[in-house]
C-alpha cells in the first residue's frame, strides 16, 4: 500500500515542508512519518480533483471524493443537537461551529482536522495538512503538536511561524518561533517574531499554564485503521478506495471518448464544396463545421456524400462504471445507490438493509469521534476565554435516521393505502420498483358484495 502511495504522490507534494525540515525544527524524531506526509498530500490532491491520473483532456475527475465526504458529513450531522449548559459558553460554541459541515468534509477527506480557539472568541479549523503531530497520548490524541503559518513578503522573502503546543507533567505549554528563508521550499533560519508586523504582539514563549492538563483544541480523526504507517494519525475516509476511484475516473474517460468518437460525420466529395478563391480552400455554407469533412470520393461511384455513423457502445462502459461505483460504496461504507444508480442495483431487500447497516456503522463511528472533538473544543473555548474548564455540561445527540427512515416511511405508506390516501398500485411501484403494468398484475381486485335484490 505504502509503495503505491509513494509512487503516486511523490511528484505532487503540496505541504510547505517535509519530514526532515520539521525534524530540524523540533530537534527530535516524531510520530508522523514521511509516508504520512506523502499520503496526506495525495488525498488533498484527490479531493481537489487534481489526482496524478487526471489530465483534463482524456481523463477528468468525477469528484467522487467530494461526493463521499459530503454524503457522510451530511448524514453524520443530520439533526445533530449539541449545546453547553453555560449560556456564555454556548453562545461561543454555536458561533464557532456554524461551518462544522464544511470542516467535517475536509477532515474526512484528508484524515483529520483541529478546531482551535483564537483570541476574541473566534476560532479556526485546520485540516491535516496544516499541522504536524509530534506525539500522541495513550488514547490516540495529540499531546505535542506543531502548527505552521507561512507569510510572503516581496518576491523572495518567506516567513514561517511555528506554534507548538505540548503537555508535560499535567501542564500545557505554548511556544512560538519565527523563521526566515529566501525559498518557499525551505524553512530557513530562526528570526524575531516582529519581523512580520502581524506577529509582533505574539508572545514567543515558552508560556506554561499550570492546571491545564489537556490540549487547548478539539481534534477529530477519521475512525479507520491507519494502513499507511500504522500510527495514530488519521487517514482519509476514501483511503482504501484510491485505486477504485482512479478506475472510475478512467472508465468515465473511456465513456466520454466513446461519445466523442461516435459523433456523426458526413464525408463530402470536394466537388460538393464551394471553392473560396479569396480565402483559399473550400467550404460548405450553412452547415455544421464538425459534421462535414472534405474527402476525395471515388468519382466513379457517383456519390457526393457518405455518412459515417458508428454504433455506440456506451451501455457496456456504463455497466462497468456502475460496477466500480458499487465497489467504492462497499469499501468506504456507503449504501448502495449513494454513488451508483439505484435503479441499476440488483440487490435483495436483505442486501440493501445490510448496506444501510454498513453505512450506519460508519456514520456512528464518525459521530463518536466528532462528539469527543466537540467536547474538547468546548473546554478549549472556556480556557481561551477566561473561564474554568469545568462547572458546565456539554450535550450532543445524533439522529439514527439511516435505518429508521425507510421503515417509518414504508409503514406510513401502508397506512395511507389502508385509508385510501394512496393506491396499492402506487405503493407497489414505489417499494417493489415495478412499472405500472407489472404492479397491476400483482394487485388482487377488491371483492365486491353482490347488490341486494330489489324488492
Buried (B, 14 or more C-beta within 10 A) or exposed (E): BBEEBBEBBEEBBEBBBBBEBBBEBBEEEBBBBEBBBBBBBBBBBBBBBEBBBBEEEEBBBBBBBBBBBBBBBEBBBBEBEBBBEBEBBBEBBEEBBEEBBEBBBBBBBBBBBBBBBEEEBEBBBBBBBBBBBBBBEEEBBBBBBBBBBBBEEEEEBBBBBBBBBBBEEEEBBBBBBBBBBEEEEBBBEEBEBEBBEEBEEBEEEEEEEEEBEBBBBBBBBBBBEBEBBEBBBBBBBBBBBBBBBBBBBBBBBBBBEBEEEBEEBBBBBEEBBEEEEEEEEBEBEEEEEEEBEBBEBEEEEEEBEEEEEEEEEBEEBBEBBBBBBBBBBBBBBBBBBBBBEEEBBEBEEEEBBBBBEBBBEBBBBBBEBBBBBBBBBBBBBBBBBEBEBEEBEBEBEBBEBBEEEBEEEEEEBEEBBEEEEBEBBBBBBBBEEBEEEEBEEEEEEEEEEEEEEEE
